[in-house]
Amino acid sequence: MKFKAPVSKNEEYEVDIIDLTYQGLGVAKIQDYPLFIEDTLPGEKALIKVIKVNQNFGFAKLEKLIEKSADRVENIDKNYTRTGIAPLQHLKYDAQLEFKQHQIQELFDKAKMDVEVLPTIGMDNPTHYRNKAQIPVRLINGKLETGFYRKHSHDLVPIEDFYIQDPEIDKAIVVVRDILRKYHVEPYDERNHKGVIRNIMVRRGHYTNEMMIGLITRTKKLPMAEMIVKEIKEALPEVKSIMQNINLSDGNGLLGKSTVCLDGKKYIEDKLLGLKFAISLNSFYQVNPEQTEKLYSLAIDKAELDGSETVIDAYCGIGTISLAVAEHAKKVYGVEIVKEAIEDAKVNAQKNHINNTRFVTGSAEEQMEKWQAQGLQPDVIMVDPPRKGLASSFIDSAVQVAPKKIVYVSCNPSTLVRDARRLAEYGYEITQPVQPVDQFPQTVHVESVTVFEKK
């Protein structure tokens, strides 16, 4: 029997919105068939038009709201929804925090794990928080434009105020855009792989206000580079570093392998938890400094260190957690696969006169096995993995060295829950409530801190 959906493409239906997916889409059901609809909220009644029908679910677009949720924010800029910059902007902030708590709680409940998830720690001002921007440059109607891609496409929507970025970064992008226009720098044409400037990247220190401009080009030479650099420095006195990254590939990767310093230093400095950090163009550095301080302080508090412990910081990046932990521990070992990040971590240790850390380049999984073979016995392992979570080989090695605690900073609730189940098989259980922290207001992403202890 061929499946027949109870809805048809291009047909309109009146529906009740009953839930919100982890991607921030409203959910309606027609004869138990789920439809996902952008810009709708639970409790709303809506007229929708079906745009795609799959075997198990479909997508629809909102035609008209018949009844609105009390949690709806009016007068939003639709471009932030179209581009995916702020997919939750239509939901009041306290309801966004509840949504993120619920998202984690529901995943633990589905996994039949008895875990309490606390209310999400939010921000006083949940806008203009990002300290880093990477903005595409394209030719639109014969003019060099900066903005963001419409979701699921490579159509650029010109934008000047990005809503979730530091306003000084937004201003800097417009200044650089206008200078590039003045000198007729050709924007990248990704269909024909021609042109010069692909992206503008800006980083700004939250505490120091030091700014870095990164010009990502598909050519080795940036035409009129001297004049462009001179004008950027005159217009933006906060700029301490102007870098050119050369990306010759035809793919969608942001950065190429070669980076040259056009002016100033090769890095900017910022502070985090009172420590100084050098941040280079391609360093991984958390984009929301205010919330990162809360997140890392929580992770350190939950590790309950008394100064006698050996700590491993897996996925250590430029050493942000490692160096913050160092004053509370006897020795900290950090591992990171990106060689430049480890070089930055070593520099950062020197900058802060911290000498009880050791940083090594390698994959966390392989290095864990090496440390295990060397007989290293950590009291605490701290992990802050990418969205894919922990590799099973990492978990195998981690439990072999038998730390008292594993403190898990997660940016993806589904891989956190998967890893929690694996750790439970080895006798590592969640001993206190999970604490979500809203690192990315107006978006669906949520970070959290979870503590595992050997039972």
C-alpha positions in Angstrom: 0.0 0.0 0.0 1.4 3.4 -1.0 1.3 5.9 1.8 -1.2 8.7 1.4 -0.7 11.8 3.5 -3.9 13.4 4.9 -2.7 16.8 3.5 -1.9 18.0 0.0 0.7 20.4 -1.2 -0.5 24.0 -1.8 -3.7 23.3 0.2 -4.7 25.5 3.1 -5.7 24.2 6.6 -6.7 25.7 9.9 -4.6 24.2 12.7 -3.8 24.4 16.4 -0.1 24.7 17.2 0.7 22.2 19.9 4.5 22.2 20.3 7.8 23.7 19.3 10.6 21.6 17.8 14.2 21.9 18.9 14.7 23.9 15.7 12.1 26.4 16.8 9.4 25.4 14.3 5.7 25.2 15.5 4.1 21.7 15.3 0.5 21.0 14.2 -1.1 17.6 13.6 -3.7 16.7 11.0 -4.9 13.1 11.7 -1.6 12.4 13.6 0.4 13.7 10.6 2.9 16.3 11.9 3.4 19.6 10.0 6.2 22.0 10.9 5.6 25.7 10.5 8.0 28.6 10.9 7.0 31.6 13.0 4.2 29.9 15.0 4.0 29.2 18.7 2.3 26.6 20.9 -1.3 27.7 21.8 -1.8 29.5 18.5 -4.5 28.9 15.9 -3.3 29.5 12.4 -4.2 29.3 8.8 -1.4 27.5 7.0 -0.4 26.4 3.5 1.4 23.1 3.0 4.6 23.5 1.0 6.2 20.1 1.3 4.8 16.6 2.0 7.1 13.7 3.1 6.1 10.2 4.2 6.2 10.9 7.9 5.8 14.7 8.2 5.4 17.8 6.1 6.2 21.5 6.1 3.8 24.4 5.9 4.0 28.2 5.9 2.0 30.6 8.0 -0.7 32.4 6.0 -2.6 34.1 8.9 -2.6 33.9 12.7 -6.2 33.4 13.9 -5.3 33.3 17.7 -2.0 34.5 19.0 0.1 33.2 22.0 0.6 35.5 25.0 4.3 34.7 24.5 4.5 36.2 21.0 6.7 39.2 20.3 5.2 41.6 17.7 7.0 43.9 15.2 10.0 41.6 14.6 12.3 42.1 11.6 11.4 39.2 9.2 15.0 39.2 7.8 16.3 37.7 11.1 13.9 34.8 10.7 14.5 34.4 6.9 18.3 34.2 7.4 18.2 32.1 10.6 20.1 34.8 12.5 17.4 34.9 15.2 14.9 32.0 14.7 13.3 32.5 18.2 13.0 36.3 18.1 9.1 36.0 17.9 9.1 34.2 21.3 9.4 36.3 24.6 12.7 35.9 26.3 11.4 34.2 29.5 9.6 31.7 27.3 12.8 31.1 25.3 14.6 30.2 28.5 11.7 27.8 29.4 11.9 26.3 25.9 15.6 25.5 26.3 15.1 24.0 29.8 12.2 21.9 28.4 14.3 20.8 25.4 17.0 19.2 27.6 14.5 17.8 30.1 12.4 16.1 27.4 15.4 14.4 26.0 16.4 12.9 29.4 12.8 11.9 30.0 12.6 10.2 26.6 15.8 8.3 27.4 14.1 7.2 30.7 16.8 8.9 32.8 15.7 10.4 36.1 17.5 13.7 35.8 16.4 17.2 37.0 17.1 20.1 34.7 17.2 23.5 36.3 15.8 26.8 34.8 18.0 28.2 32.2 20.4 31.0 33.2 19.6 33.9 30.9 20.9 37.4 30.1 19.7 40.9 31.3 20.0 42.1 27.7 19.6 39.1 25.3 20.6 41.1 22.2 23.9 42.5 20.7 26.0 40.0 22.6 28.2 38.3 19.9 31.9 39.3 19.9 32.6 37.8 16.5 31.1 38.1 13.0 31.8 36.4 9.8 29.8 38.1 7.0 29.6 37.1 3.4 30.3 39.7 0.7 28.4 39.4 -2.6 27.4 41.5 -5.7 23.8 42.4 -5.6 22.3 44.7 -8.3 25.8 45.7 -9.4 26.8 46.7 -5.8 29.1 45.1 -3.2 26.8 44.1 -0.3 27.3 42.5 3.1 24.5 40.6 4.8 23.4 37.0 5.5 22.1 34.1 3.4 18.5 33.3 3.3 18.0 30.0 5.0 18.8 26.9 2.8 20.1 29.1 0.0 23.0 31.2 -1.1 20.9 34.3 -1.8 22.3 37.1 0.2 19.9 39.4 2.2 21.6 42.8 2.7 21.7 43.5 6.5 23.4 46.3 8.5 22.1 45.7 12.0 22.6 42.0 12.9 20.6 42.2 16.1 22.6 39.6 18.1 26.1 41.1 17.3 28.0 43.8 19.3 26.8 47.0 17.7 30.4 48.2 17.2 31.0 45.1 15.1 28.0 45.9 13.0 29.3 49.5 12.5 32.7 48.2 11.5 31.3 45.9 8.9 29.5 48.8 7.2 32.7 50.9 7.3 34.8 48.1 5.7 32.0 47.5 3.2 32.0 51.1 2.1 35.9 51.2 1.8 35.8 48.1 -0.3 33.2 49.7 -2.5 35.3 52.9 -2.8 38.3 50.9 -4.1 36.1 48.8 -6.4 37.2 45.5 -4.8 35.3 42.8 -6.7 33.0 40.6 -4.5 33.3 36.8 -4.8 31.1 35.2 -7.4 30.6 31.6 -6.2 28.9 30.4 -9.4 31.9 31.3 -11.6 34.5 31.3 -8.8 35.7 34.8 -9.7 36.2 37.9 -7.7 38.3 38.9 -4.7 36.6 39.4 -1.4 34.6 36.4 0.0 33.9 37.4 3.7 34.6 40.1 6.2 35.4 38.8 9.7 35.4 41.0 12.8 36.3 40.1 16.4 36.1 42.6 19.3 37.3 42.2 22.9 34.4 42.6 25.3 36.5 44.1 28.0 39.4 45.5 26.0 37.4 46.8 23.0 40.4 45.8 20.8 39.1 45.0 17.3 40.4 42.7 14.6 39.4 42.9 10.9 39.8 39.8 8.8 39.5 40.1 5.0 38.9 36.6 3.5 40.0 36.6 -0.2 40.0 34.1 -3.0 43.1 35.8 -4.4 46.6 35.9 -3.0 46.8 39.7 -3.5 44.3 42.2 -2.2 44.2 45.1 -4.7 44.8 48.5 -3.2 45.6 46.8 0.2 47.7 49.7 1.5 45.0 52.3 0.9 42.3 50.0 2.3 44.3 49.3 5.5 45.0 53.0 5.9 41.3 54.0 5.6 40.2 51.2 7.9 42.6 52.4 10.6 41.6 56.0 10.2 37.8 55.2 10.4 38.1 52.6 13.2 40.6 53.5 16.0 39.8 50.4 18.0 41.3 48.2 15.2 44.6 46.7 16.5 44.9 43.9 13.8 44.1 43.7 10.1 44.5 40.2 8.7 44.1 38.7 5.3 43.1 35.0 5.0 43.6 33.5 1.6 40.9 30.9 0.7 41.5 29.6 -2.9 39.1 26.8 -2.7 35.8 26.6 -4.6 34.0 25.1 -1.6 32.0 26.7 1.2 34.7 26.5 3.9 35.1 29.9 5.5 38.9 30.1 6.0 41.8 29.0 3.8 45.2 27.7 5.2 47.2 30.8 4.6 46.8 34.0 6.8 48.9 37.1 6.5 49.1 40.2 8.8 48.4 43.3 6.8 48.8 45.7 9.8 49.2 45.6 13.6 49.3 42.5 15.7 48.4 39.0 14.7 45.9 38.8 17.5 43.8 40.9 19.8 43.5 40.5 23.5 40.5 40.1 25.8 39.8 39.0 29.3 37.7 36.2 30.7 37.3 35.6 34.4 40.1 38.1 35.0 42.6 36.3 32.8 44.1 37.7 29.6 43.7 35.8 26.3 45.3 36.3 22.9 42.7 35.7 20.2 43.9 35.1 16.6 41.7 35.2 13.4 40.9 31.5 13.6 41.0 30.9 17.3 37.9 29.2 18.9 36.8 31.7 21.5 33.3 31.6 23.0 31.2 34.3 21.2 29.1 35.4 24.3 31.7 36.6 26.9 29.1 37.5 29.6 27.5 34.1 29.5 30.8 32.2 29.1 31.9 33.6 32.4 28.8 32.2 34.1 29.2 28.9 32.2 32.9 28.4 33.1 32.4 29.5 36.7 29.6 27.0 37.1 31.8 24.2 35.6 34.7 25.1 38.0 32.3 25.3 41.0 30.8 22.0 40.2 34.2 20.3 39.9 34.6 21.2 43.7 38.4 21.5 43.5 40.5 22.0 46.6 43.9 22.7 44.9 45.3 19.1 45.2 43.8 17.7 42.0 45.0 16.8 38.6 42.6 17.9 35.9 42.3 17.0 32.2 40.7 19.6 30.0 39.7 17.8 26.7 38.9 20.0 23.7 40.8 22.8 25.5 40.9 25.3 22.5 43.1 28.3 23.4 43.1 27.3 27.1 40.1 29.3 28.4 38.8 26.6 30.8 42.3 25.2 31.5 43.7 28.5 32.7 40.6 29.4 34.7 40.8 26.0 36.4 44.6 26.2 37.0 44.4 28.4 40.1 42.0 25.8 41.7 44.1 22.7 40.8 47.5 21.2 41.3 48.1 20.4 37.6 46.0 20.9 34.4 46.5 19.0 31.1 44.9 20.4 28.0 44.4 18.7 24.6 43.1 20.2 21.4 43.4 19.0 17.7 44.0 22.5 16.3 47.8 23.1 16.4 47.4 26.9 16.3 45.0 26.8 19.3 47.5 24.9 21.4 50.2 27.5 20.5 47.7 30.2 21.6 47.0 28.3 24.8 50.8 28.2 25.7 51.1 32.0 25.0 48.0 32.6 27.2 49.5 30.6 30.0 52.7 32.8 29.9 50.6 36.0 29.7 48.9 35.0 32.9 52.1 33.7 34.6 50.4 30.3 35.0 52.9 27.4 35.1 50.9 24.4 36.3 49.4 23.7 32.9 50.6 21.4 30.0 49.1 21.7 26.5 49.4 19.1 23.8 48.2 18.9 20.2 46.1 15.9 19.2 42.7 14.4 19.1 41.1 14.1 22.6 40.4 10.4 21.9 44.0 9.5 21.0 45.6 11.6 23.7 43.3 10.2 26.3 44.6 6.7 25.4 48.3 8.0 25.6 47.7 9.5 29.0 46.1 6.3 30.1 49.1 4.3 28.9 51.4 6.7 30.7 49.6 6.1 33.9 48.2 9.6 34.3 45.4 9.6 36.9 43.2 12.7 36.8 40.8 13.4 39.6 38.6 15.4 37.3 38.1 15.4 33.5 36.4 18.5 32.0 35.0 18.2 28.5 33.6 20.9 26.2 33.2 18.9 23.0 31.8 20.1 19.6 28.2 19.4 18.7 28.9 15.8 17.8 29.7 15.1 21.4 32.2 12.6 22.8 33.6 9.8 20.7 33.0 6.4 22.2 36.8 5.7 22.2 37.2 8.9 24.3 34.6 7.6 26.8 36.3 4.2 26.9 39.7 5.8 27.7 38.3 8.4 30.1 36.6 5.8 32.3 39.7 3.6 32.3 41.6 6.3 34.1 38.7 6.4 36.6 38.4 10.1 37.5 36.2 10.9 40.5 34.2 13.4 38.3 33.6 14.2 34.7 32.3 17.8 34.2 30.6 18.0 30.8 30.0 21.4 29.2 27.5 20.6 26.3 26.4 22.6 23.3 24.1 19.9 22.0 21.5 18.3 24.4 20.9 15.2 22.2 24.6 14.2 22.2 24.8 15.0 25.9 22.0 12.6 26.6 23.5 9.9 24.4 26.9 10.3 26.1 25.1 10.3 29.6 23.7 6.8 28.7 27.1 5.5 27.7 28.7 6.9 30.9 26.0 5.3 33.0 27.0 1.9 31.6 30.4 2.4 33.2 28.9 3.5 36.5 29.2 7.3 36.0 25.9 8.9 37.1 24.5 12.4 37.1 24.7 13.4 40.7 23.2 16.9 40.7 20.7 18.8 38.5 21.8 19.8 35.0 22.2 23.6 34.6 21.4 25.1 31.2 23.0 28.4 30.3 21.7 30.6 27.4 24.8 31.3 25.4 22.9 32.2 22.2 19.7 34.2 23.0 17.2 34.5 20.1 18.4 31.1 18.7 17.5 27.5 19.4 21.0 26.6 20.8 21.6 25.9 24.5 24.7 25.1 26.6 24.6 23.2 29.8 26.8 21.9 32.6 26.4 18.3 33.8 28.4 16.5 36.5 29.0 12.7 36.4 30.4 10.9 39.4 31.6 7.3 39.8 29.1 5.4 41.9 
